[in-house]
Amino acid sequence: VQRLFQAPITLLSGSILEVFKSEAVKEYTNTGYFSNAYKKTFKILLLSSILPSILLYFFVEDLIVLIFGIQWIQAGTIAQILTLPLFLRFLGNPLSYAVYIRDKQRQNMFFVTFIFICTITIFLQFDSPILIVKYLSYLYSAQYITYIIFSYYLSLNKWEYRLWGNLIIIKNKFLRKKILFISFLDFKEKSIQVIKKTPEIYSR
């Protein structure tokens, strides 16, 4: 059943991945970031999958029974449980190529190892097939959400700006240095000055 629904998802996702690769690498080469390619691809993935995923979630059990017979009702339940991770996988798989663009394979290896250990733990902990599928669904959903968020982070400009209490932390991810500025009240005015001066500071 899983293969039945995965086949078209993998085919379409792979096609979008190839387009994202091309656009992201080109933007990264020209600008040092690829957030525009990320946002464009994310919108395409979301708009093309959200409605089919909702329909699949509510009608997949009836569809399985209609095609394979009433004896496959449990398979329909499993397919319904897997709808969310399949949806998130469709979103996350193409975007996770950001890991290779930013050369973060090492971090990805640790993360995949952690997911593998959690998967083995679930199989050892539970005997019920439905419970196993349910907890695997939670695990893989968390995995793909992490990929989506981390990939977006990687797509941003090398200068990262974020507000932390009364401090503006400006971090250059390549030089691995941080500059702290106390400018909470006049954030708009001073942060513009900081951004303009930051490249000069790092060039010294």
Salt bridges, closest charged atoms under 4 A:
GLU18 OE2 - LYS21 NZ 3.61
GLU23 OE2 - LYS40 NZ 3.21
GLU160 OE2 - ARG162 NE 3.27
ASP186 OD2 - LYS190 NZ 3.41
